[in-house]
Each structure stands twice: as C-alpha cells, then as structure tokens.
C-alpha cells in the first residue's frame, strides 16, 4: 500500500494577503487560495498540546500530505468548507528522503 493511497481527502491551502483598504484605512484581511484539491488525510488528534511561541494551544486535528507542498504556520487549510489554522508543520523523513508533511491544526471558529 502506497502513501498516496492513504490520502483519502482533498484540501485547499489559503495564504493571508492584505486586500483593499476599508473606510478606516485598514487593509481588509483576505485569504488567497494557493493550492487547490491537494490529496491529504485529516485525522482527529485527540487534543494534543502544542507549544507555539510562548503559549500552549490545544490541537484538534492532524493533516498528512505530500512533502512537495510549500506551507507555513501562517497558512490555513480548508477541508469540506471548514477552515483550520496551521499550528505546526513537521517534515517526516524515511531513511533516505523526505516522506511527507504532518500538520498540526486547530479549527477556526
């Protein structure tokens, strides 16, 4: 069984960009889609604690996807029209190469 066959979901990756300014001169917050329909696998993580800067947050989800995607902790993932904030990106390696990315996510409310 290949890793790709385990990626049973699809997701979009959105990146923050400043849009046009509003009536108060502040840039509107917009999220531009940078990847669409990426094969991935979303799994509940059971409330894992993740240290982020000086705070500890509770992660709700783990997402696995191919290692060739450029993604950072400032991006968002959208699966089935639900947005998740990327808390941590981990590159997973096998003995020879980069295998896949494991993302720790928190649901955006």
ChimeraX attribute file (.defattr): number of C-alpha atoms within 10 A of each C-alpha:
attribute: neighborCount
match mode: 1-to-1
recipient: residues
	/A:1	5
	/A:2	6
	/A:3	11
	/A:4	13
	/A:5	9
	/A:6	13
	/A:7	17
	/A:8	10
	/A:9	16
	/A:10	16
	/A:11	22
	/A:12	19
	/A:13	23
	/A:14	22
	/A:15	17
	/A:16	14
	/A:17	12
	/A:18	12
	/A:19	13
	/A:20	12
	/A:21	11
	/A:22	10
	/A:23	8
	/A:24	6
	/A:25	8
	/A:26	11
	/A:27	13
	/A:28	13
	/A:29	13
	/A:30	13
	/A:31	15
	/A:32	15
	/A:33	15
	/A:34	13
	/A:35	15
	/A:36	12
	/A:37	12
	/A:38	16
	/A:39	17
	/A:40	22
	/A:41	18
	/A:42	20
	/A:43	13
	/A:44	13
	/A:45	16
	/A:46	11
	/A:47	12
	/A:48	13
	/A:49	13
	/A:50	15
	/A:51	11
	/A:52	11
	/A:53	6
	/A:54	6
	/A:55	7
	/A:56	10
	/A:57	14
	/A:58	16
	/A:59	21
	/A:60	17
	/A:61	20
	/A:62	20
	/A:63	21
	/A:64	22
	/A:65	23
	/A:66	19
	/A:67	17
	/A:68	10
	/A:69	12
	/A:70	10
	/A:71	20
	/A:72	14
	/A:73	15
	/A:74	12
	/A:75	18
	/A:76	24
	/A:77	24
	/A:78	19
	/A:79	17
	/A:80	9
	/A:81	9
	/A:82	11
	/A:83	19
	/A:84	21
	/A:85	21
	/A:86	24
	/A:87	21
	/A:88	19
	/A:89	16
	/A:90	13
	/A:91	12
	/A:92	14
	/A:93	12
	/A:94	8
	/A:95	6
	/A:96	6
	/A:97	9
	/A:98	13
	/A:99	16
	/A:100	19
	/A:101	21
	/A:102	20
	/A:103	23
	/A:104	27
	/A:105	27
	/A:106	22
	/A:107	15
	/A:108	12
	/A:109	7
